[in-house]
Amino acid sequence: MGCSKNEAVLTPQQQAIKNLTGLGNRFWQLQDLYVNNIRQTLSTQQKGYNKTYTLIIGAESNGTLMNSDGYKGVWEIVGDKQLKETFTNISGLPVQITYTINELSGNKLDISYTVNNTLVREVYYAA
């Protein structure tokens, strides 16, 4: 049997958002950290690091986020290959990180960004 006529076909961006937030809210636990493609040994604090992504009701491609360091902010998926996070740092200044999405499934979030010519890759699993 084929697909039902009533099944909605998701765009790549909608699928990425669904994978990021689940049914509206998903908790992600840091599993691995790479710096310039070299796997780092996680400290006890890093092993406990997590992020929660929540979809704003009625929003198309953005929502709120909170991490275990206590930072709160917003996120936006651009296309299906870019995740932008914006939050206020401890000094009260806005910080934006634009991640490249390497892999995003219902149970794995693999993202990377470059800062000061250093490639940082973070791999999370859905907890």
C-alpha positions as CSV (number, residue, x, y, z in Angstrom):
1,M,0.0,0.0,0.0
2,G,1.1,3.5,-0.7
3,C,1.0,6.6,1.4
4,S,-2.4,7.9,2.5
5,K,-3.5,11.0,0.8
6,N,-3.9,12.6,4.2
7,E,-0.3,12.1,5.3
8,A,1.6,15.3,5.3
9,V,4.9,15.2,3.5
10,L,7.5,17.1,5.4
11,T,10.1,19.4,3.8
12,P,13.7,18.7,4.8
13,Q,13.5,21.8,7.1
14,Q,10.3,20.6,8.7
15,Q,11.9,17.1,9.3
16,A,14.9,18.8,10.9
17,I,12.7,20.8,13.2
18,K,10.7,17.6,14.1
19,N,13.9,15.7,14.8
20,L,15.3,18.6,16.9
21,T,12.2,19.2,19.1
22,G,10.3,15.8,18.9
23,L,6.7,16.5,19.8
24,G,7.6,20.1,20.7
25,N,10.3,19.7,23.3
26,R,13.5,17.5,23.2
27,F,16.3,17.1,25.7
28,W,19.8,16.5,24.2
29,Q,22.8,15.2,26.3
30,L,26.4,15.9,25.2
31,Q,28.1,12.7,24.1
32,D,31.2,13.7,22.3
33,L,33.3,16.9,21.6
34,Y,35.8,17.3,18.9
35,V,38.3,20.2,18.4
36,N,39.9,20.3,15.0
37,N,38.6,16.7,14.4
38,I,40.4,15.4,17.6
39,R,38.1,13.8,20.1
40,Q,38.3,15.5,23.5
41,T,38.0,13.7,26.8
42,L,34.9,15.1,28.5
43,S,35.2,16.5,32.0
44,T,32.6,15.6,34.6
45,Q,30.9,18.9,34.0
46,Q,30.9,18.4,30.2
47,K,29.5,14.9,30.6
48,G,26.5,16.5,32.3
49,Y,26.1,19.3,29.7
50,N,22.7,19.3,27.9
51,K,20.4,21.5,25.9
52,T,16.6,21.5,25.6
53,Y,15.0,22.7,22.4
54,T,11.3,23.7,22.4
55,L,9.3,24.6,19.4
56,I,7.2,27.8,19.8
57,I,3.5,26.9,19.1
58,G,2.6,28.3,15.8
59,A,6.2,29.0,14.7
60,E,7.5,27.6,11.5
61,S,11.2,27.3,12.1
62,N,12.2,28.6,15.5
63,G,11.8,28.2,19.2
64,T,13.4,28.5,22.6
65,L,16.4,26.8,24.1
66,M,18.0,26.3,27.5
67,N,21.2,24.6,28.5
68,S,22.5,23.1,31.7
69,D,24.8,26.2,32.2
70,G,21.5,28.2,32.8
71,Y,21.6,30.1,29.5
72,K,18.3,30.7,27.8
73,G,17.8,31.8,24.3
74,V,16.3,31.2,20.9
75,W,17.1,28.9,18.0
76,E,16.2,28.9,14.4
77,I,16.6,26.2,11.7
78,V,17.7,27.7,8.3
79,G,17.0,25.2,5.5
80,D,17.9,21.8,6.9
81,K,21.7,22.3,7.3
82,Q,22.0,25.3,9.7
83,L,21.0,25.8,13.3
84,K,21.3,29.3,14.7
85,E,21.3,29.8,18.5
86,T,21.2,33.2,20.1
87,F,21.5,33.8,23.9
88,T,22.7,36.3,26.4
89,N,26.1,35.6,27.9
90,I,27.1,36.2,31.5
91,S,28.1,39.7,30.7
92,G,24.7,40.5,29.3
93,L,25.8,40.6,25.7
94,P,24.0,38.7,22.9
95,V,25.9,35.8,21.5
96,Q,25.0,34.0,18.2
97,I,26.4,30.7,17.2
98,T,25.6,29.3,13.7
99,Y,26.1,25.6,13.6
100,T,26.3,23.4,10.5
101,I,24.1,20.4,11.0
102,N,26.2,17.3,10.1
103,E,23.5,14.8,11.2
104,L,20.1,15.2,12.9
105,S,17.9,12.3,13.6
106,G,15.4,11.5,16.3
107,N,18.2,10.4,18.6
108,K,21.4,12.1,17.4
109,L,22.4,15.7,17.0
110,D,25.8,16.3,15.4
111,I,26.6,20.0,14.9
112,S,29.8,22.0,14.3
113,Y,30.9,25.6,14.1
114,T,34.2,27.5,13.6
115,V,35.5,30.0,16.1
116,N,38.9,31.7,15.9
117,N,39.9,29.3,13.1
118,T,39.1,26.3,15.3
119,L,36.5,23.7,14.3
120,V,34.3,22.6,17.2
121,R,32.0,19.6,16.7
122,E,29.5,18.7,19.3
123,V,27.6,15.4,19.3
124,Y,24.5,14.9,21.4
125,Y,22.0,12.1,21.9
126,A,18.4,12.4,22.8
127,A,17.9,11.6,26.5
